Amino acid sequence: MFLQLILVLVVLIPLLAIVLDSQVGRAFASRLERRGLDSPTDVTAERIAYLEGEVERLSSEVIRLDEESQFVHRLLTDKTSDRGGSLPASDESG
């Protein structure tokens, strides 16, 4: 009887590990995790609101930096086109 119980455990442990590591086991684990996330607490809602605000702030900052970059690029292109696209000659008299 005791030997049979040990034999069943020896067979079930690797079988359980294979099932839990499979796609079915991962899907079951993700479903259990989502079930715990259904009702967000006040702290989670505050964190989400804070993160949304930061995303909006950062996206406006990226837009501002893009506009500055375009402005500098236009200045540099206009400056080189005014010169005729060549570098100024250096004075080599010594």
Buried (B, 14 or more C-beta within 10 A) or exposed (E): EEEEEEEEEEEEEEEEEEEEEEEEBEEEEEEEEEEEEEEEEEEEEEEEEEEEEEEEEEEEEEEEEEEEEEEEEEEEEEEEEEEEEEEEEEEEEE
